[in-house]
Amino acid sequence: MEPRISVVTLGVTDMRRSISFYAEGLGLPYRNDKPPVAYFQLVGTWLALFPREELANYAGLAGQNCGFGGMTLSCNVASRDAVDQTLARAAAAGGRIVKPAEKLSYGGYAGWFTDPDGHPWEITWNPNPFIT
């Protein structure tokens, strides 16, 4: 796995309220071109807001009674193969694959694992990244 966190995603209950808090309240630069996700560019990473239930579904965690905490971490990697390799390495190290890698609607490729304590990670490759 590459030693970086590309995106911290927060599952929120009220998108408008949360966007207003981070954009207007805290003054973070807001990027509104990837609904239903709202992105804020930070130094070296991105903060994303995602409707909480949709985030659980997207991560493959809905209905698993796993105590989803409403936050995920993402690591963008350089290729589809790197996604598969990272997921395999996580599983071999004791992680649990919660959503196998698959092609995404925009052409990307991603899969999900949880670490031994249940923290969810997305490993993703984007053919047209704005997040690197």
C-alpha positions in Angstrom: 0.0 0.0 0.0 1.2 3.5 -0.8 2.0 5.4 2.4 -0.6 8.0 2.1 -4.2 8.8 2.8 -5.8 10.4 -0.2 -9.3 11.1 1.2 -10.9 11.1 4.6 -14.7 10.6 4.1 -17.2 11.5 6.8 -20.7 10.0 6.6 -23.1 12.9 7.5 -26.8 13.0 8.3 -27.5 16.4 6.7 -25.4 17.3 3.6 -26.5 21.0 3.4 -25.7 21.6 7.0 -22.3 19.9 6.8 -21.3 21.6 3.5 -22.2 24.9 5.0 -20.2 24.2 8.2 -17.0 23.2 6.3 -17.3 25.7 3.4 -18.8 28.8 5.0 -18.1 28.2 8.6 -14.5 26.9 8.3 -13.7 28.4 4.9 -12.5 25.2 3.3 -12.3 25.2 -0.5 -15.4 23.4 -1.8 -15.6 21.3 -4.9 -19.1 20.6 -6.0 -18.8 18.5 -9.1 -19.0 14.9 -7.8 -22.5 14.5 -6.3 -23.6 13.0 -4.0 -20.1 13.5 -2.5 -18.9 16.9 -1.5 -15.1 17.4 -1.6 -12.9 19.9 0.2 -9.3 20.3 -0.9 -6.9 20.3 2.0 -3.1 20.4 1.9 -2.0 16.9 0.8 -5.4 15.3 1.1 -9.1 15.7 0.6 -12.0 15.8 3.0 -15.2 14.3 1.6 -18.7 14.4 2.9 -21.1 11.6 1.9 -24.6 10.8 3.1 -24.0 8.4 5.9 -26.3 5.5 4.8 -25.1 5.8 1.2 -21.5 5.7 2.4 -22.2 2.5 4.4 -23.8 1.0 1.3 -20.9 2.1 -1.0 -18.3 0.6 1.4 -20.2 -2.7 1.6 -20.8 -2.2 5.3 -24.6 -1.7 5.4 -26.5 -4.4 7.3 -23.3 -6.0 8.7 -24.0 -4.8 12.3 -20.3 -3.9 12.4 -20.8 -0.6 14.3 -19.9 1.6 11.3 -18.5 4.8 12.8 -19.4 7.0 9.9 -15.8 7.6 8.7 -13.7 5.9 6.0 -10.2 6.3 4.7 -9.2 6.1 1.1 -5.9 5.5 -0.7 -5.6 6.3 -4.4 -3.2 4.0 -6.1 -1.5 4.0 -9.5 -3.2 1.1 -11.3 -6.0 -1.5 -11.2 -3.4 -4.1 -10.4 -2.3 -2.0 -7.4 -5.8 -2.1 -6.1 -5.9 -5.9 -6.3 -2.4 -6.3 -4.8 -3.2 -4.0 -1.9 -6.5 -5.8 -1.1 -4.7 -9.1 -1.2 -1.9 -7.8 1.1 -4.5 -6.4 3.6 -6.3 -9.8 3.7 -3.1 -11.7 4.2 -2.2 -9.4 7.1 -5.5 -10.1 8.9 -7.8 -7.5 7.3 -11.3 -8.5 6.0 -12.4 -7.8 2.5 -15.8 -6.2 2.8 -16.3 -5.3 -0.8 -14.2 -7.0 -3.5 -12.7 -4.7 -6.2 -15.0 -3.8 -9.0 -15.2 -1.4 -11.9 -17.0 1.8 -11.0 -19.6 3.7 -13.0 -17.0 6.5 -13.9 -14.4 4.0 -15.1 -12.4 3.7 -11.9 -11.8 0.5 -9.9 -12.0 0.1 -6.2 -12.4 -2.4 -3.3 -12.8 -2.2 0.4 -11.3 -3.8 3.4 -11.4 -3.3 7.2 -8.4 -3.5 9.4 -8.4 -5.9 12.4 -10.4 -3.2 14.5 -13.0 -2.7 11.8 -11.8 0.6 10.3 -12.9 0.7 6.7 -10.4 1.5 3.9 -11.2 2.1 0.2 -8.4 1.3 -2.2 -9.1 3.0 -5.5 -7.7 3.7 -8.9 -9.1 6.6 -11.0 -8.3 6.8 -14.7 -9.0 10.6 -14.6 -7.9 11.6 -11.1 -8.4 15.0 -9.5 -7.3 13.3 -6.3 -3.8 11.9 -6.4 
